[in-house]
Amino acid sequence: MRSLAAVVPRGSAEAARRSLLEAGLLRRDLRVGHDGDFVVFALLRPPATPVPGAEIEEREFEVLDATESGSYRDRLALPADVVDALPRAFDVVGDVVLIRIPPSLREHGPAVGKALLEFVPGARAVGLDLGVHGETRLRRIERLAGDGPWTTVHRENGLRLEVDLEGAYFSPRLAREHAEVAALVRPGERVIDFGCGVGPFGALIVREGRARELVAVDLNPRATALAERNLAVPESTTRVRVVLDAIESFAPSAGECDRAILNIPHGGVKYLASVGATVARGGTLHYYELTERARADGRPEELLQALSAHPGTAWTVADRHVVHAYSPIEDLVAYRLVRS
């Protein structure tokens, strides 16, 4: 059957599926298709707003049998109360699926892994995500199903990113943030990405080519090695420098920048003042942290006080928004702070 469709890179497929489902656009009667590195979703009607990273076109689809499932959880031969308690959401990074399962339900991990391996188009391996830990922000993963390494190629915003899920920091939930920050870069800006991980913010900035220079800094040599490759865009006019160093030792000699990025959600606030000191007057700092919901209203003022510790500086909050929920009490929040 022919239908209007959203064609998205495989690495962005789960985020796009959730977005389309929430908007009431996803057809449930047609099978999700896949075309090489792309996943194809049938739509009920044209989207009112653009779907990030998607091309809207017409495609042919197979009609689903009425008994076929629309969720990995429907494939589990487990008690209903267990299935209901399992998470609905999961992340897809390239051909790897990551899911967080509460400790009380982890005995069902192999069954969840098998179901996800069958459910997600193109999936090669499924891992239990045990979170990011330590100064180098390394993710601990326990294999649930499939095989092969935790290295993969992830596609988002038209980019091809080399990722090592155990060896270097990367979050698949920030594709929209990467695009929004890159869109704000003005011609001739000098941009520093503090704690760059594999370089997804910088890769898009370099591809757009408006920045004069992009400096990517990380303490983890595996991250900087991947960033070197991900930031290599031969046709770009943006000069690129990748630095292996800790933020606290690099910042004093970093020089002024027009835009800084600090995406270290766990404990990055300790670097806020030193990173802010690198931002020129009129410049912008994009700061990401896990903010407790109970403290959300007063948090912007606390951040402004931390930034204004240096004499003769003043900051304002140009934007604050929740990127996604992180836990029952915390959200990942994006703050756009402007120095005057």
C-alpha positions in Angstrom: 0.0 0.0 0.0 1.3 3.5 -0.8 1.4 6.1 1.9 3.0 9.4 2.9 6.2 8.6 4.8 8.9 10.0 7.0 12.3 8.6 6.0 14.9 9.0 8.8 18.4 7.8 9.5 18.5 4.5 11.4 20.2 6.0 14.4 17.4 8.6 14.8 14.6 6.1 14.2 13.4 5.5 17.8 13.4 9.2 18.6 11.4 9.9 15.4 9.0 7.1 16.1 8.2 8.5 19.6 7.8 12.0 18.2 5.5 10.9 15.4 3.5 8.7 17.9 3.1 11.6 20.3 1.9 13.9 17.5 -0.7 11.3 16.4 0.9 11.0 12.9 2.1 7.4 12.9 0.1 4.8 11.0 -0.3 1.5 13.0 -1.7 -0.5 10.1 1.5 -0.5 7.9 4.8 -2.2 8.6 7.8 0.0 9.4 10.1 -0.2 6.4 13.9 0.0 6.1 15.9 1.2 3.1 19.7 0.7 3.7 20.7 3.1 6.5 17.2 4.6 6.7 14.0 3.7 8.5 10.6 4.5 6.9 7.5 5.3 8.9 4.0 5.5 7.4 2.2 8.7 8.2 -1.5 9.5 8.6 -1.1 13.1 7.4 1.7 15.6 6.6 3.5 16.9 9.8 2.5 20.4 10.8 6.1 21.1 11.8 9.3 19.6 10.4 10.4 16.2 11.8 14.2 16.6 12.6 16.4 14.7 10.2 13.4 13.3 8.2 12.5 13.5 4.5 8.8 13.4 3.8 7.8 11.5 0.7 5.5 8.8 -0.6 6.6 5.1 -0.2 5.2 1.6 -0.6 4.4 -0.3 2.6 3.3 -3.8 3.6 0.0 -4.0 5.5 0.4 -5.4 9.0 -1.5 -8.4 10.1 -4.0 -7.6 12.9 -2.0 -9.9 15.2 1.4 -8.3 14.7 2.7 -6.3 17.6 3.5 -2.6 17.7 5.9 -2.7 20.7 8.8 -4.8 21.7 6.9 -5.5 25.0 4.2 -7.3 23.1 6.7 -9.9 22.1 7.5 -10.9 25.7 6.2 -14.1 27.1 6.2 -12.7 30.6 3.4 -12.0 33.2 1.4 -8.9 32.4 2.5 -7.0 35.6 6.2 -7.6 34.6 5.6 -6.4 31.1 3.7 -3.3 32.3 6.7 -2.4 34.6 9.3 -2.7 31.9 10.4 0.6 30.2 8.7 1.6 27.0 11.6 3.8 25.8 15.0 2.8 24.6 17.8 4.3 22.6 19.1 3.3 19.2 22.7 4.2 18.3 23.7 3.0 14.9 22.9 -0.7 14.9 23.1 -0.9 18.7 20.1 -0.7 21.1 20.5 0.5 24.6 17.9 0.2 27.3 17.7 0.9 31.1 16.0 -1.7 33.2 15.3 -1.2 36.9 17.4 -3.6 39.1 14.3 -5.5 40.3 13.5 -6.5 36.7 17.0 -7.2 35.3 16.5 -11.0 35.5 14.3 -10.5 32.5 17.1 -8.7 30.6 17.8 -11.6 28.1 14.2 -11.8 27.1 14.0 -8.0 26.7 17.2 -8.1 24.6 15.8 -10.8 22.3 12.6 -8.9 21.8 14.4 -5.7 21.0 16.7 -7.4 18.6 13.7 -8.7 16.7 11.7 -5.4 17.0 14.2 -2.8 16.0 15.0 -2.8 12.2 18.7 -3.4 11.6 19.6 -4.0 15.2 22.8 -6.0 15.7 23.2 -5.9 19.5 21.2 -4.9 22.6 22.9 -3.7 25.8 21.7 -2.9 29.3 22.7 0.7 29.9 24.2 1.0 33.4 24.8 4.7 33.1 27.8 7.1 32.6 30.5 7.2 35.2 33.7 9.0 36.2 35.6 12.0 34.9 35.8 10.6 31.4 32.1 9.8 31.4 32.4 6.2 30.3 29.2 4.2 29.9 28.9 0.7 31.4 27.0 -1.8 29.2 26.0 -5.3 29.9 25.1 -7.4 26.8 21.5 -8.6 26.6 21.4 -10.0 23.0 23.3 -10.0 19.7 27.0 -9.8 19.1 29.8 -7.6 18.0 31.5 -4.6 19.5 30.0 -1.5 21.1 31.5 0.6 18.3 29.1 1.7 15.6 28.3 4.4 13.1 25.5 6.7 14.1 23.7 8.9 11.7 21.9 12.1 12.8 21.2 15.5 11.2 22.7 14.2 8.0 26.0 13.4 9.7 27.9 10.1 10.0 29.5 9.8 13.5 31.9 7.1 14.6 30.9 6.1 18.2 32.4 3.9 20.8 29.6 3.5 23.4 31.9 2.1 26.1 35.0 4.1 25.3 33.8 7.7 24.7 30.9 9.9 25.8 27.9 10.2 23.3 24.2 10.7 23.9 21.8 9.8 21.1 19.1 12.0 22.8 20.7 15.3 21.9 20.3 15.4 18.1 17.9 18.3 18.3 20.3 20.2 20.6 23.2 19.6 18.3 21.2 21.1 15.4 19.8 24.1 17.4 23.2 25.1 18.7 24.8 24.9 15.3 22.0 27.0 13.8 22.8 29.8 16.3 26.5 30.1 15.2 27.2 33.4 13.4 29.8 33.9 10.7 33.3 34.3 12.0 32.7 33.0 15.5 35.3 31.1 17.5 33.6 28.2 19.3 35.0 26.0 22.1 33.3 22.7 23.0 34.4 21.8 26.5 34.0 18.0 27.1 33.4 17.3 23.4 33.1 13.5 23.6 33.1 12.2 20.0 32.3 15.7 18.7 28.6 15.7 17.7 28.1 19.5 18.5 31.3 20.4 16.6 30.7 18.1 13.6 27.5 20.0 12.7 29.1 23.4 13.3 32.1 22.5 11.1 29.7 21.1 8.4 27.8 24.4 8.4 31.1 26.2 8.0 30.1 29.6 9.5 32.5 29.4 12.5 36.0 30.7 12.1 37.4 28.1 14.4 36.1 25.1 16.4 38.1 23.9 19.3 37.1 20.5 20.8 38.5 19.6 24.2 38.2 16.3 26.1 40.2 14.5 28.8 39.6 11.1 27.2 42.0 10.1 24.5 39.5 7.7 22.9 37.0 10.6 22.6 39.5 13.0 21.0 40.6 10.3 18.6 37.0 9.8 17.4 36.4 13.5 17.4 39.4 14.0 15.1 37.7 11.7 12.6 34.1 13.1 13.1 35.2 16.7 12.7 37.2 16.0 9.5 35.0 17.8 6.9 37.3 18.5 3.9 35.1 21.1 2.2 34.5 23.1 5.4 36.2 26.5 5.8 36.1 26.2 9.6 39.5 25.6 11.2 39.4 22.7 13.6 41.6 22.0 16.7 41.1 19.0 18.9 42.8 19.2 22.3 43.4 16.3 24.7 43.3 18.0 28.1 41.2 18.5 31.3 38.9 21.5 31.3 40.4 23.1 34.4 43.9 23.0 32.9 42.9 24.1 29.4 40.5 26.9 30.2 43.0 29.5 31.6 44.9 29.4 28.3 42.0 28.8 25.9 41.7 32.4 24.8 38.4 34.2 24.2 35.6 32.5 22.3 32.3 33.8 21.0 30.4 30.6 21.9 31.2 27.9 24.5 29.5 24.5 25.0 29.6 22.7 28.3 27.7 19.4 28.2 28.8 17.5 31.3 25.4 16.8 32.9 26.9 15.0 36.0 28.9 17.6 38.0 29.7 20.0 35.2 28.7 23.0 37.3 32.2 22.9 38.9 33.6 24.0 35.6 31.0 26.7 34.9 33.0 29.8 36.2 36.2 28.8 34.4 34.4 28.1 31.1 32.4 31.3 31.4 35.6 33.3 31.8 36.6 32.2 28.3 33.4 33.8 26.7 33.8 37.2 25.3 31.3 40.0 26.0 28.2 39.5 23.9 29.1 35.8 23.7 27.0 32.7 24.6 27.5 29.7 26.8 25.4 26.6 26.2 25.3 24.7 29.5 23.6 21.3 30.1 23.0 19.8 33.5 20.8 17.4 35.4 18.5 19.8 37.4 16.3 18.6 40.2 12.7 19.5 39.5 12.3 20.8 43.1 15.1 23.3 42.5 14.2 24.2 38.9 12.7 27.6 39.5 15.7 28.9 41.5 18.4 27.2 39.5 18.9 30.0 36.8 19.8 32.5 39.5 22.2 30.1 41.1 24.0 29.7 37.8 24.1 33.4 37.2 25.7 33.9 40.6 28.4 31.3 39.8 29.2 32.9 36.5 29.4 36.5 37.9 32.1 35.5 40.4 34.6 37.3 38.2 34.6 41.1 38.6 33.0 43.1 35.9 31.0 40.3 34.3 27.2 40.1 34.0 25.1 37.3 32.5 21.5 36.8 31.5 19.5 33.6 30.8 18.4 33.8 27.2 16.7 30.4 27.2 16.1 27.5 29.4 14.3 24.3 28.4 14.0 20.6 29.4 15.8 18.3 26.9 14.3 15.1 28.4 13.4 13.5 31.7 16.3 11.7 33.3 14.9 10.2 36.5 11.8 10.5 38.6 13.2 13.7 40.2 15.6 15.1 37.6 15.6 16.5 34.0 18.4 17.2 31.6 18.0 20.9 31.2 19.7 23.2 28.5 20.6 26.7 29.6 21.6 29.4 27.1 23.5 32.0 29.0 24.7 35.3 27.4 27.5 37.5 28.7 27.1 41.3 28.6 
